[in-house]
Amino acid sequence: MTKPIPSIQKYMTTCPYTIEADQPLIKAHQLMREHGIRHLPVLERGKLRGIISDRDLKFIESFKDIDPKTMRVEDAFIPEPYSVDPSAPVDEVCATMAEHKYGSVLVVQNEKLVGIFTWVDALLA
């Protein structure tokens, strides 16, 4: 007898920290450092627009003349990130993450962000 595969909802982080698209990159750094996270969903007036990671920030800021105090998140985030419904099977989500080398997955229900699932969550699963 095999055990049923649990859904992503069992392992995701609910109510993830987010950042508005019009915020400066320095604010994204501060939030990530303060909360010990590496991925921030990006919102615009409460609507999900994309995601930004610590790796994205480091890459963008490696360019000459980029000032994290003045450059906005909207100029650096990844639009249309991989997202799933909370009922998505964890094995399928993990397989997609591995195949595409995604560091995180946004969990969306009825067009609202309800969680985030990272590779650390995948290891725990």
Backbone as XML, in Angstrom:
<?xml version="1.0"?>
<chain id="A" units="angstrom">
  <residue number="1" name="MET">
    <atom name="N" x="0.845" y="-1.180" z="0.000"/>
    <atom name="CA" x="0.000" y="0.000" z="0.000"/>
    <atom name="C" x="0.889" y="1.242" z="0.000"/>
  </residue>
  <residue number="2" name="THR">
    <atom name="N" x="0.630" y="2.163" z="-0.920"/>
    <atom name="CA" x="1.432" y="3.371" z="-0.999"/>
    <atom name="C" x="0.715" y="4.529" z="-0.307"/>
  </residue>
  <residue number="3" name="LYS">
    <atom name="N" x="1.511" y="5.397" z="0.233"/>
    <atom name="CA" x="0.957" y="6.577" z="0.893"/>
    <atom name="C" x="0.551" y="7.594" z="-0.171"/>
  </residue>
  <residue number="4" name="PRO">
    <atom name="N" x="-0.535" y="8.311" z="0.049"/>
    <atom name="CA" x="-0.910" y="9.358" z="-0.908"/>
    <atom name="C" x="0.119" y="10.491" z="-0.881"/>
  </residue>
  <residue number="5" name="ILE">
    <atom name="N" x="0.341" y="11.091" z="-2.035"/>
    <atom name="CA" x="1.277" y="12.211" z="-2.132"/>
    <atom name="C" x="0.606" y="13.453" z="-1.540"/>
  </residue>
  <residue number="6" name="PRO">
    <atom name="N" x="1.263" y="14.111" z="-0.573"/>
    <atom name="CA" x="0.650" y="15.309" z="0.020"/>
    <atom name="C" x="0.685" y="16.488" z="-0.951"/>
  </residue>
  <residue number="7" name="SER">
    <atom name="N" x="-0.136" y="17.467" z="-0.671"/>
    <atom name="CA" x="-0.160" y="18.680" z="-1.492"/>
    <atom name="C" x="0.907" y="19.656" z="-0.998"/>
  </residue>
  <residue number="8" name="ILE">
    <atom name="N" x="1.201" y="20.611" z="-1.839"/>
    <atom name="CA" x="2.195" y="21.636" z="-1.528"/>
    <atom name="C" x="1.777" y="22.447" z="-0.297"/>
  </residue>
  <residue number="9" name="GLN">
    <atom name="N" x="0.482" y="22.529" z="-0.069"/>
    <atom name="CA" x="-0.055" y="23.291" z="1.053"/>
    <atom name="C" x="0.502" y="22.812" z="2.396"/>
  </residue>
  <residue number="10" name="LYS">
    <atom name="N" x="0.814" y="21.546" z="2.478"/>
    <atom name="CA" x="1.321" y="20.972" z="3.734"/>
    <atom name="C" x="2.705" y="21.524" z="4.094"/>
  </residue>
  <residue number="11" name="TYR">
    <atom name="N" x="3.496" y="21.905" z="3.097"/>
    <atom name="CA" x="4.883" y="22.303" z="3.340"/>
    <atom name="C" x="5.182" y="23.780" z="3.056"/>
  </residue>
  <residue number="12" name="MET">
    <atom name="N" x="4.258" y="24.477" z="2.424"/>
    <atom name="CA" x="4.520" y="25.872" z="2.048"/>
    <atom name="C" x="4.544" y="26.784" z="3.273"/>
  </residue>
  <residue number="13" name="THR">
    <atom name="N" x="5.152" y="27.933" z="3.097"/>
    <atom name="CA" x="5.110" y="28.985" z="4.101"/>
    <atom name="C" x="3.912" y="29.854" z="3.774"/>
  </residue>
  <residue number="14" name="THR">
    <atom name="N" x="2.993" y="29.960" z="4.713"/>
    <atom name="CA" x="1.812" y="30.796" z="4.483"/>
    <atom name="C" x="2.144" y="32.244" z="4.821"/>
  </residue>
  <residue number="15" name="CYS">
    <atom name="N" x="1.409" y="33.147" z="4.243"/>
    <atom name="CA" x="1.586" y="34.587" z="4.491"/>
    <atom name="C" x="3.049" y="35.021" z="4.318"/>
  </residue>
  <residue number="16" name="PRO">
    <atom name="N" x="3.618" y="34.782" z="3.138"/>
    <atom name="CA" x="5.028" y="35.152" z="2.947"/>
    <atom name="C" x="5.224" y="36.671" z="2.968"/>
  </residue>
  <residue number="17" name="TYR">
    <atom name="N" x="6.434" y="37.076" z="3.317"/>
    <atom name="CA" x="6.785" y="38.488" z="3.239"/>
    <atom name="C" x="6.766" y="38.872" z="1.769"/>
  </residue>
  <residue number="18" name="THR">
    <atom name="N" x="6.333" y="40.091" z="1.471"/>
    <atom name="CA" x="6.259" y="40.582" z="0.104"/>
    <atom name="C" x="6.848" y="41.983" z="0.030"/>
  </residue>
  <residue number="19" name="ILE">
    <atom name="N" x="7.013" y="42.462" z="-1.187"/>
    <atom name="CA" x="7.482" y="43.838" z="-1.401"/>
    <atom name="C" x="6.704" y="44.432" z="-2.558"/>
  </residue>
  <residue number="20" name="GLU">
    <atom name="N" x="6.417" y="45.705" z="-2.459"/>
    <atom name="CA" x="5.737" y="46.412" z="-3.547"/>
    <atom name="C" x="6.756" y="46.751" z="-4.636"/>
  </residue>
  <residue number="21" name="ALA">
    <atom name="N" x="6.292" y="46.732" z="-5.867"/>
    <atom name="CA" x="7.158" y="46.939" z="-7.032"/>
    <atom name="C" x="7.842" y="48.300" z="-7.029"/>
  </residue>
  <residue number="22" name="ASP">
    <atom name="N" x="7.231" y="49.314" z="-6.431"/>
    <atom name="CA" x="7.801" y="50.664" z="-6.469"/>
    <atom name="C" x="8.842" y="50.919" z="-5.375"/>
  </residue>
  <residue number="23" name="GLN">
    <atom name="N" x="9.148" y="49.924" z="-4.571"/>
    <atom name="CA" x="10.128" y="50.082" z="-3.491"/>
    <atom name="C" x="11.560" y="50.007" z="-4.045"/>
  </residue>
  <residue number="24" name="PRO">
    <atom name="N" x="12.512" y="50.676" z="-3.394"/>
    <atom name="CA" x="13.903" y="50.595" z="-3.842"/>
    <atom name="C" x="14.508" y="49.222" z="-3.517"/>
  </residue>
  <residue number="25" name="LEU">
    <atom name="N" x="15.510" y="48.843" z="-4.280"/>
    <atom name="CA" x="16.175" y="47.550" z="-4.071"/>
    <atom name="C" x="16.723" y="47.422" z="-2.659"/>
  </residue>
  <residue number="26" name="ILE">
    <atom name="N" x="17.175" y="48.516" z="-2.086"/>
    <atom name="CA" x="17.733" y="48.473" z="-0.727"/>
    <atom name="C" x="16.687" y="47.969" z="0.272"/>
  </residue>
  <residue number="27" name="LYS">
    <atom name="N" x="15.413" y="48.290" z="0.033"/>
    <atom name="CA" x="14.332" y="47.823" z="0.905"/>
    <atom name="C" x="14.180" y="46.305" z="0.793"/>
  </residue>
  <residue number="28" name="ALA">
    <atom name="N" x="14.335" y="45.756" z="-0.422"/>
    <atom name="CA" x="14.274" y="44.303" z="-0.612"/>
    <atom name="C" x="15.402" y="43.633" z="0.165"/>
  </residue>
  <residue number="29" name="HIS">
    <atom name="N" x="16.603" y="44.211" z="0.097"/>
    <atom name="CA" x="17.740" y="43.681" z="0.869"/>
    <atom name="C" x="17.419" y="43.668" z="2.356"/>
  </residue>
  <residue number="30" name="GLN">
    <atom name="N" x="16.879" y="44.772" z="2.850"/>
    <atom name="CA" x="16.577" y="44.898" z="4.269"/>
    <atom name="C" x="15.567" y="43.844" z="4.709"/>
  </residue>
  <residue number="31" name="LEU">
    <atom name="N" x="14.502" y="43.662" z="3.930"/>
    <atom name="CA" x="13.486" y="42.669" z="4.280"/>
    <atom name="C" x="14.073" y="41.259" z="4.297"/>
  </residue>
  <residue number="32" name="MET">
    <atom name="N" x="14.881" y="40.938" z="3.302"/>
    <atom name="CA" x="15.477" y="39.602" z="3.233"/>
    <atom name="C" x="16.406" y="39.352" z="4.415"/>
  </residue>
  <residue number="33" name="ARG">
    <atom name="N" x="17.227" y="40.323" z="4.727"/>
    <atom name="CA" x="18.155" y="40.187" z="5.853"/>
    <atom name="C" x="17.400" y="40.072" z="7.174"/>
  </residue>
  <residue number="34" name="GLU">
    <atom name="N" x="16.448" y="40.963" z="7.371"/>
    <atom name="CA" x="15.680" y="41.021" z="8.617"/>
    <atom name="C" x="14.932" y="39.719" z="8.904"/>
  </residue>
  <residue number="35" name="HIS">
    <atom name="N" x="14.431" y="39.077" z="7.859"/>
    <atom name="CA" x="13.603" y="37.887" z="8.048"/>
    <atom name="C" x="14.294" y="36.586" z="7.643"/>
  </residue>
  <residue number="36" name="GLY">
    <atom name="N" x="15.568" y="36.673" z="7.249"/>
    <atom name="CA" x="16.325" y="35.473" z="6.900"/>
    <atom name="C" x="15.746" y="34.718" z="5.709"/>
  </residue>
  <residue number="37" name="ILE">
    <atom name="N" x="15.334" y="35.452" z="4.695"/>
    <atom name="CA" x="14.739" y="34.843" z="3.501"/>
    <atom name="C" x="15.532" y="35.223" z="2.254"/>
  </residue>
  <residue number="38" name="ARG">
    <atom name="N" x="15.288" y="34.488" z="1.158"/>
    <atom name="CA" x="16.012" y="34.760" z="-0.079"/>
    <atom name="C" x="15.103" y="35.058" z="-1.270"/>
  </residue>
  <residue number="39" name="HIS">
    <atom name="N" x="13.801" y="35.026" z="-1.065"/>
    <atom name="CA" x="12.844" y="35.272" z="-2.149"/>
    <atom name="C" x="11.721" y="36.174" z="-1.642"/>
  </residue>
  <residue number="40" name="LEU">
    <atom name="N" x="11.364" y="37.166" z="-2.456"/>
    <atom name="CA" x="10.267" y="38.066" z="-2.112"/>
    <atom name="C" x="9.282" y="38.142" z="-3.271"/>
  </residue>
  <residue number="41" name="PRO">
    <atom name="N" x="8.044" y="37.733" z="-3.056"/>
    <atom name="CA" x="7.030" y="37.982" z="-4.074"/>
    <atom name="C" x="6.871" y="39.496" z="-4.244"/>
  </residue>
  <residue number="42" name="VAL">
    <atom name="N" x="6.687" y="39.930" z="-5.479"/>
    <atom name="CA" x="6.556" y="41.348" z="-5.791"/>
    <atom name="C" x="5.092" y="41.638" z="-6.111"/>
  </residue>
  <residue number="43" name="LEU">
    <atom name="N" x="4.555" y="42.647" z="-5.421"/>
    <atom name="CA" x="3.164" y="43.037" z="-5.606"/>
    <atom name="C" x="3.086" y="44.454" z="-6.167"/>
  </residue>
  <residue number="44" name="GLU">
    <atom name="N" x="1.975" y="44.719" z="-6.838"/>
    <atom name="CA" x="1.663" y="46.083" z="-7.248"/>
    <atom name="C" x="0.213" y="46.343" z="-6.868"/>
  </residue>
  <residue number="45" name="ARG">
    <atom name="N" x="0.044" y="47.214" z="-5.882"/>
    <atom name="CA" x="-1.280" y="47.487" z="-5.320"/>
    <atom name="C" x="-1.985" y="46.202" z="-4.902"/>
  </residue>
  <residue number="46" name="GLY">
    <atom name="N" x="-1.225" y="45.303" z="-4.283"/>
    <atom name="CA" x="-1.774" y="44.057" z="-3.762"/>
    <atom name="C" x="-1.857" y="42.918" z="-4.756"/>
  </residue>
  <residue number="47" name="LYS">
    <atom name="N" x="-1.625" y="43.182" z="-6.036"/>
    <atom name="CA" x="-1.708" y="42.140" z="-7.058"/>
    <atom name="C" x="-0.313" y="41.580" z="-7.347"/>
  </residue>
  <residue number="48" name="LEU">
    <atom name="N" x="-0.219" y="40.250" z="-7.422"/>
    <atom name="CA" x="1.062" y="39.593" z="-7.671"/>
    <atom name="C" x="1.595" y="39.952" z="-9.052"/>
  </residue>
  <residue number="49" name="ARG">
    <atom name="N" x="2.832" y="40.439" z="-9.095"/>
    <atom name="CA" x="3.482" y="40.797" z="-10.356"/>
    <atom name="C" x="4.650" y="39.883" z="-10.694"/>
  </residue>
  <residue number="50" name="GLY">
    <atom name="N" x="5.335" y="39.354" z="-9.664"/>
    <atom name="CA" x="6.518" y="38.543" z="-9.927"/>
    <atom name="C" x="7.228" y="38.188" z="-8.640"/>
  </residue>
  <residue number="51" name="ILE">
    <atom name="N" x="8.539" y="37.957" z="-8.788"/>
    <atom name="CA" x="9.367" y="37.586" z="-7.630"/>
    <atom name="C" x="10.762" y="38.154" z="-7.826"/>
  </residue>
  <residue number="52" name="ILE">
    <atom name="N" x="11.422" y="38.435" z="-6.712"/>
    <atom name="CA" x="12.821" y="38.854" z="-6.752"/>
    <atom name="C" x="13.572" y="38.047" z="-5.703"/>
  </residue>
  <residue number="53" name="SER">
    <atom name="N" x="14.777" y="37.634" z="-6.048"/>
    <atom name="CA" x="15.588" y="36.829" z="-5.132"/>
    <atom name="C" x="16.858" y="37.581" z="-4.763"/>
  </residue>
  <residue number="54" name="ASP">
    <atom name="N" x="17.532" y="37.084" z="-3.737"/>
    <atom name="CA" x="18.807" y="37.692" z="-3.364"/>
    <atom name="C" x="19.808" y="37.569" z="-4.505"/>
  </residue>
  <residue number="55" name="ARG">
    <atom name="N" x="19.742" y="36.490" z="-5.253"/>
    <atom name="CA" x="20.638" y="36.311" z="-6.404"/>
    <atom name="C" x="20.348" y="37.361" z="-7.482"/>
  </residue>
  <residue number="56" name="ASP">
    <atom name="N" x="19.071" y="37.639" z="-7.732"/>
    <atom name="CA" x="18.702" y="38.683" z="-8.698"/>
    <atom name="C" x="19.281" y="40.033" z="-8.266"/>
  </residue>
  <residue number="57" name="LEU">
    <atom name="N" x="19.146" y="40.339" z="-6.986"/>
    <atom name="CA" x="19.657" y="41.615" z="-6.474"/>
    <atom name="C" x="21.168" y="41.725" z="-6.663"/>
  </residue>
  <residue number="58" name="LYS">
    <atom name="N" x="21.873" y="40.667" z="-6.313"/>
    <atom name="CA" x="23.335" y="40.688" z="-6.452"/>
    <atom name="C" x="23.757" y="40.846" z="-7.911"/>
  </residue>
  <residue number="59" name="PHE">
    <atom name="N" x="23.053" y="40.171" z="-8.816"/>
    <atom name="CA" x="23.371" y="40.261" z="-10.233"/>
    <atom name="C" x="23.141" y="41.680" z="-10.759"/>
  </residue>
  <residue number="60" name="ILE">
    <atom name="N" x="21.973" y="42.234" z="-10.506"/>
    <atom name="CA" x="21.638" y="43.584" z="-10.978"/>
    <atom name="C" x="22.618" y="44.612" z="-10.419"/>
  </residue>
  <residue number="61" name="GLU">
    <atom name="N" x="22.936" y="44.475" z="-9.153"/>
    <atom name="CA" x="23.810" y="45.448" z="-8.507"/>
    <atom name="C" x="25.275" y="45.301" z="-8.901"/>
  </residue>
  <residue number="62" name="SER">
    <atom name="N" x="25.594" y="44.228" z="-9.617"/>
    <atom name="CA" x="26.975" y="44.060" z="-10.092"/>
    <atom name="C" x="27.272" y="44.960" z="-11.292"/>
  </residue>
  <residue number="63" name="PHE">
    <atom name="N" x="26.229" y="45.508" z="-11.918"/>
    <atom name="CA" x="26.421" y="46.401" z="-13.053"/>
    <atom name="C" x="26.849" y="47.787" z="-12.580"/>
  </residue>
  <residue number="64" name="LYS">
    <atom name="N" x="27.692" y="48.392" z="-13.381"/>
    <atom name="CA" x="28.178" y="49.733" z="-13.090"/>
    <atom name="C" x="27.002" y="50.711" z="-13.064"/>
  </residue>
  <residue number="65" name="ASP">
    <atom name="N" x="27.052" y="51.668" z="-12.184"/>
    <atom name="CA" x="26.072" y="52.745" z="-12.075"/>
    <atom name="C" x="24.699" y="52.315" z="-11.551"/>
  </residue>
  <residue number="66" name="ILE">
    <atom name="N" x="24.597" y="51.159" z="-10.940"/>
    <atom name="CA" x="23.330" y="50.740" z="-10.324"/>
    <atom name="C" x="23.378" y="51.130" z="-8.851"/>
  </residue>
  <residue number="67" name="ASP">
    <atom name="N" x="22.412" y="51.926" z="-8.434"/>
    <atom name="CA" x="22.330" y="52.360" z="-7.047"/>
    <atom name="C" x="21.101" y="51.714" z="-6.400"/>
  </residue>
  <residue number="68" name="PRO">
    <atom name="N" x="21.304" y="50.780" z="-5.451"/>
    <atom name="CA" x="20.166" y="50.105" z="-4.823"/>
    <atom name="C" x="19.253" y="51.030" z="-4.016"/>
  </residue>
  <residue number="69" name="LYS">
    <atom name="N" x="19.702" y="52.248" z="-3.767"/>
    <atom name="CA" x="18.857" y="53.202" z="-3.040"/>
    <atom name="C" x="17.860" y="53.893" z="-3.976"/>
  </residue>
  <residue number="70" name="THR">
    <atom name="N" x="18.172" y="53.928" z="-5.267"/>
    <atom name="CA" x="17.291" y="54.621" z="-6.204"/>
    <atom name="C" x="16.620" y="53.677" z="-7.213"/>
  </residue>
  <residue number="71" name="MET">
    <atom name="N" x="17.262" y="52.565" z="-7.536"/>
    <atom name="CA" x="16.650" y="51.625" z="-8.482"/>
    <atom name="C" x="15.490" y="50.909" z="-7.814"/>
  </residue>
  <residue number="72" name="ARG">
    <atom name="N" x="14.404" y="50.727" z="-8.533"/>
    <atom name="CA" x="13.184" y="50.134" z="-8.001"/>
    <atom name="C" x="13.113" y="48.630" z="-8.267"/>
  </residue>
  <residue number="73" name="VAL">
    <atom name="N" x="12.408" y="47.939" z="-7.408"/>
    <atom name="CA" x="12.183" y="46.504" z="-7.545"/>
    <atom name="C" x="11.550" y="46.199" z="-8.902"/>
  </residue>
  <residue number="74" name="GLU">
    <atom name="N" x="10.646" y="47.064" z="-9.365"/>
    <atom name="CA" x="9.964" y="46.836" z="-10.642"/>
    <atom name="C" x="10.930" y="46.774" z="-11.822"/>
  </residue>
  <residue number="75" name="ASP">
    <atom name="N" x="12.135" y="47.302" z="-11.663"/>
    <atom name="CA" x="13.130" y="47.262" z="-12.724"/>
    <atom name="C" x="14.016" y="46.019" z="-12.660"/>
  </residue>
  <residue number="76" name="ALA">
    <atom name="N" x="13.810" y="45.169" z="-11.653"/>
    <atom name="CA" x="14.713" y="44.037" z="-11.455"/>
    <atom name="C" x="14.018" y="42.697" z="-11.223"/>
  </residue>
  <residue number="77" name="PHE">
    <atom name="N" x="12.729" y="42.682" z="-10.969"/>
    <atom name="CA" x="12.064" y="41.433" z="-10.606"/>
    <atom name="C" x="11.833" y="40.530" z="-11.823"/>
  </residue>
  <residue number="78" name="ILE">
    <atom name="N" x="11.530" y="39.268" z="-11.550"/>
    <atom name="CA" x="11.205" y="38.287" z="-12.583"/>
    <atom name="C" x="9.675" y="38.236" z="-12.708"/>
  </residue>
  <residue number="79" name="PRO">
    <atom name="N" x="9.141" y="38.614" z="-13.874"/>
    <atom name="CA" x="7.688" y="38.560" z="-14.036"/>
    <atom name="C" x="7.214" y="37.129" z="-14.303"/>
  </residue>
  <residue number="80" name="GLU">
    <atom name="N" x="5.964" y="36.869" z="-14.005"/>
    <atom name="CA" x="5.327" y="35.581" z="-14.261"/>
    <atom name="C" x="6.140" y="34.388" z="-13.742"/>
  </residue>
  <residue number="81" name="PRO">
    <atom name="N" x="6.401" y="34.366" z="-12.438"/>
    <atom name="CA" x="7.157" y="33.242" z="-11.871"/>
    <atom name="C" x="6.322" y="31.965" z="-11.857"/>
  </residue>
  <residue number="82" name="TYR">
    <atom name="N" x="6.996" y="30.860" z="-11.658"/>
    <atom name="CA" x="6.312" y="29.574" z="-11.534"/>
    <atom name="C" x="5.393" y="29.645" z="-10.330"/>
  </residue>
  <residue number="83" name="SER">
    <atom name="N" x="4.119" y="29.325" z="-10.543"/>
    <atom name="CA" x="3.160" y="29.326" z="-9.442"/>
    <atom name="C" x="2.248" y="28.122" z="-9.571"/>
  </residue>
  <residue number="84" name="VAL">
    <atom name="N" x="1.730" y="27.687" z="-8.445"/>
    <atom name="CA" x="0.855" y="26.516" z="-8.386"/>
    <atom name="C" x="-0.295" y="26.780" z="-7.429"/>
  </residue>
  <residue number="85" name="ASP">
    <atom name="N" x="-1.310" y="25.949" z="-7.526"/>
    <atom name="CA" x="-2.437" y="25.950" z="-6.611"/>
    <atom name="C" x="-2.018" y="25.210" z="-5.334"/>
  </residue>
  <residue number="86" name="PRO">
    <atom name="N" x="-2.578" y="25.550" z="-4.184"/>
    <atom name="CA" x="-2.209" y="24.854" z="-2.947"/>
    <atom name="C" x="-2.428" y="23.343" z="-2.985"/>
  </residue>
  <residue number="87" name="SER">
    <atom name="N" x="-3.291" y="22.879" z="-3.857"/>
    <atom name="CA" x="-3.562" y="21.441" z="-3.938"/>
    <atom name="C" x="-2.584" y="20.683" z="-4.836"/>
  </residue>
  <residue number="88" name="ALA">
    <atom name="N" x="-1.626" y="21.376" z="-5.445"/>
    <atom name="CA" x="-0.658" y="20.716" z="-6.332"/>
    <atom name="C" x="0.147" y="19.671" z="-5.559"/>
  </residue>
  <residue number="89" name="PRO">
    <atom name="N" x="0.345" y="18.490" z="-6.149"/>
    <atom name="CA" x="1.115" y="17.441" z="-5.473"/>
    <atom name="C" x="2.586" y="17.853" z="-5.300"/>
  </residue>
  <residue number="90" name="VAL">
    <atom name="N" x="3.099" y="17.644" z="-4.107"/>
    <atom name="CA" x="4.455" y="18.078" z="-3.794"/>
    <atom name="C" x="5.498" y="17.409" z="-4.690"/>
  </residue>
  <residue number="91" name="ASP">
    <atom name="N" x="5.284" y="16.157" z="-5.091"/>
    <atom name="CA" x="6.271" y="15.488" z="-5.939"/>
    <atom name="C" x="6.352" y="16.131" z="-7.323"/>
  </residue>
  <residue number="92" name="GLU">
    <atom name="N" x="5.219" y="16.545" z="-7.874"/>
    <atom name="CA" x="5.216" y="17.197" z="-9.186"/>
    <atom name="C" x="5.867" y="18.578" z="-9.116"/>
  </residue>
  <residue number="93" name="VAL">
    <atom name="N" x="5.574" y="19.309" z="-8.066"/>
    <atom name="CA" x="6.164" y="20.639" z="-7.890"/>
    <atom name="C" x="7.684" y="20.524" z="-7.743"/>
  </residue>
  <residue number="94" name="CYS">
    <atom name="N" x="8.126" y="19.578" z="-6.933"/>
    <atom name="CA" x="9.567" y="19.381" z="-6.729"/>
    <atom name="C" x="10.257" y="18.961" z="-8.033"/>
  </residue>
  <residue number="95" name="ALA">
    <atom name="N" x="9.608" y="18.124" z="-8.815"/>
    <atom name="CA" x="10.181" y="17.690" z="-10.091"/>
    <atom name="C" x="10.344" y="18.883" z="-11.036"/>
  </residue>
  <residue number="96" name="THR">
    <atom name="N" x="9.346" y="19.743" z="-11.081"/>
    <atom name="CA" x="9.429" y="20.934" z="-11.935"/>
    <atom name="C" x="10.513" y="21.879" z="-11.432"/>
  </residue>
  <residue number="97" name="MET">
    <atom name="N" x="10.595" y="22.060" z="-10.115"/>
    <atom name="CA" x="11.642" y="22.912" z="-9.548"/>
    <atom name="C" x="13.024" y="22.392" z="-9.922"/>
  </residue>
  <residue number="98" name="ALA">
    <atom name="N" x="13.224" y="21.087" z="-9.808"/>
    <atom name="CA" x="14.524" y="20.494" z="-10.132"/>
    <atom name="C" x="14.832" y="20.627" z="-11.621"/>
  </residue>
  <residue number="99" name="GLU">
    <atom name="N" x="13.843" y="20.347" z="-12.451"/>
    <atom name="CA" x="14.046" y="20.406" z="-13.903"/>
    <atom name="C" x="14.446" y="21.803" z="-14.378"/>
  </residue>
  <residue number="100" name="HIS">
    <atom name="N" x="13.824" y="22.823" z="-13.818"/>
    <atom name="CA" x="14.074" y="24.199" z="-14.255"/>
    <atom name="C" x="15.021" y="24.971" z="-13.330"/>
  </residue>
  <residue number="101" name="LYS">
    <atom name="N" x="15.457" y="24.319" z="-12.251"/>
    <atom name="CA" x="16.351" y="24.934" z="-11.267"/>
    <atom name="C" x="15.722" y="26.170" z="-10.616"/>
  </residue>
  <residue number="102" name="TYR">
    <atom name="N" x="14.433" y="26.048" z="-10.278"/>
    <atom name="CA" x="13.744" y="27.121" z="-9.574"/>
    <atom name="C" x="14.081" y="27.051" z="-8.095"/>
  </residue>
  <residue number="103" name="GLY">
    <atom name="N" x="14.318" y="28.197" z="-7.484"/>
    <atom name="CA" x="14.593" y="28.245" z="-6.058"/>
    <atom name="C" x="13.339" y="28.347" z="-5.214"/>
  </residue>
  <residue number="104" name="SER">
    <atom name="N" x="12.244" y="28.733" z="-5.865"/>
    <atom name="CA" x="10.992" y="28.870" z="-5.128"/>
    <atom name="C" x="9.806" y="28.789" z="-6.071"/>
  </residue>
  <residue number="105" name="VAL">
    <atom name="N" x="8.656" y="28.569" z="-5.476"/>
    <atom name="CA" x="7.383" y="28.488" z="-6.185"/>
    <atom name="C" x="6.388" y="29.339" z="-5.411"/>
  </residue>
  <residue number="106" name="LEU">
    <atom name="N" x="5.631" y="30.158" z="-6.125"/>
    <atom name="CA" x="4.588" y="30.925" z="-5.467"/>
    <atom name="C" x="3.305" y="30.115" z="-5.476"/>
  </residue>
  <residue number="107" name="VAL">
    <atom name="N" x="2.603" y="30.119" z="-4.366"/>
    <atom name="CA" x="1.365" y="29.366" z="-4.241"/>
    <atom name="C" x="0.217" y="30.374" z="-4.311"/>
  </residue>
  <residue number="108" name="VAL">
    <atom name="N" x="-0.626" y="30.182" z="-5.327"/>
    <atom name="CA" x="-1.669" y="31.151" z="-5.643"/>
    <atom name="C" x="-3.022" y="30.443" z="-5.690"/>
  </residue>
  <residue number="109" name="GLN">
    <atom name="N" x="-4.009" y="31.082" z="-5.092"/>
    <atom name="CA" x="-5.364" y="30.545" z="-5.119"/>
    <atom name="C" x="-6.324" y="31.699" z="-5.402"/>
  </residue>
  <residue number="110" name="ASN">
    <atom name="N" x="-7.172" y="31.522" z="-6.411"/>
    <atom name="CA" x="-8.108" y="32.576" z="-6.809"/>
    <atom name="C" x="-7.382" y="33.902" z="-7.064"/>
  </residue>
  <residue number="111" name="GLU">
    <atom name="N" x="-6.240" y="33.802" z="-7.759"/>
    <atom name="CA" x="-5.418" y="34.957" z="-8.133"/>
    <atom name="C" x="-4.827" y="35.712" z="-6.942"/>
  </residue>
  <residue number="112" name="LYS">
    <atom name="N" x="-4.818" y="35.090" z="-5.765"/>
    <atom name="CA" x="-4.227" y="35.705" z="-4.575"/>
    <atom name="C" x="-3.063" y="34.860" z="-4.089"/>
  </residue>
  <residue number="113" name="LEU">
    <atom name="N" x="-1.984" y="35.518" z="-3.704"/>
    <atom name="CA" x="-0.827" y="34.844" z="-3.137"/>
    <atom name="C" x="-1.196" y="34.295" z="-1.767"/>
  </residue>
  <residue number="114" name="VAL">
    <atom name="N" x="-1.034" y="32.983" z="-1.580"/>
    <atom name="CA" x="-1.363" y="32.372" z="-0.281"/>
    <atom name="C" x="-0.152" y="31.706" z="0.366"/>
  </residue>
  <residue number="115" name="GLY">
    <atom name="N" x="0.967" y="31.602" z="-0.381"/>
    <atom name="CA" x="2.137" y="30.975" z="0.201"/>
    <atom name="C" x="3.329" y="30.974" z="-0.739"/>
  </residue>
  <residue number="116" name="ILE">
    <atom name="N" x="4.430" y="30.479" z="-0.212"/>
    <atom name="CA" x="5.648" y="30.297" z="-0.999"/>
    <atom name="C" x="6.252" y="28.956" z="-0.580"/>
  </residue>
  <residue number="117" name="PHE">
    <atom name="N" x="6.813" y="28.263" z="-1.537"/>
    <atom name="CA" x="7.443" y="26.962" z="-1.320"/>
    <atom name="C" x="8.843" y="27.070" z="-1.896"/>
  </residue>
  <residue number="118" name="THR">
    <atom name="N" x="9.861" y="26.911" z="-1.046"/>
    <atom name="CA" x="11.252" y="27.067" z="-1.484"/>
    <atom name="C" x="11.945" y="25.705" z="-1.533"/>
  </residue>
  <residue number="119" name="TRP">
    <atom name="N" x="13.154" y="25.695" z="-2.049"/>
    <atom name="CA" x="13.900" y="24.425" z="-2.116"/>
    <atom name="C" x="14.168" y="23.895" z="-0.714"/>
  </residue>
  <residue number="120" name="VAL">
    <atom name="N" x="14.257" y="24.770" z="0.285"/>
    <atom name="CA" x="14.423" y="24.300" z="1.663"/>
    <atom name="C" x="13.164" y="23.544" z="2.093"/>
  </residue>
  <residue number="121" name="ASP">
    <atom name="N" x="12.007" y="24.072" z="1.762"/>
    <atom name="CA" x="10.746" y="23.369" z="2.045"/>
    <atom name="C" x="10.725" y="22.019" z="1.316"/>
  </residue>
  <residue number="122" name="ALA">
    <atom name="N" x="11.232" y="22.004" z="0.090"/>
    <atom name="CA" x="11.274" y="20.752" z="-0.683"/>
    <atom name="C" x="12.143" y="19.704" z="0.012"/>
  </residue>
  <residue number="123" name="LEU">
    <atom name="N" x="13.251" y="20.134" z="0.567"/>
    <atom name="CA" x="14.115" y="19.175" z="1.287"/>
    <atom name="C" x="13.418" y="18.642" z="2.531"/>
  </residue>
  <residue number="124" name="LEU">
    <atom name="N" x="12.664" y="19.494" z="3.206"/>
    <atom name="CA" x="11.922" y="19.053" z="4.386"/>
    <atom name="C" x="10.807" y="18.090" z="4.011"/>
  </residue>
  <residue number="125" name="ALA">
    <atom name="N" x="10.215" y="18.305" z="2.843"/>
    <atom name="CA" x="9.130" y="17.425" z="2.379"/>
    <atom name="C" x="9.692" y="16.047" z="2.061"/>
  </residue>
</chain>
